[in-house]
């Protein structure tokens, strides 16, 4: 039984296109802000999301398999 479902390819592509557009639009405003790393970290999490599973959980599970 899967607790999380994978997003379709077109949904992943649309999310990534939106991240790129938002990142470019926000760039002139974020250059002078002190919290820009937090904003772009959020965009990176949105970029990496390919299922309803939280990104941090997917990354921790992937890292765990490398050490076995």
Secondary structure, 3 states (H helix, E strand, C coil): CCCCCECCHHHHHHHHHHHHHHHHHHHHHHCCCCCHHHHHHHHHHHHHCCECCCHHHHHHHHHHHHCC
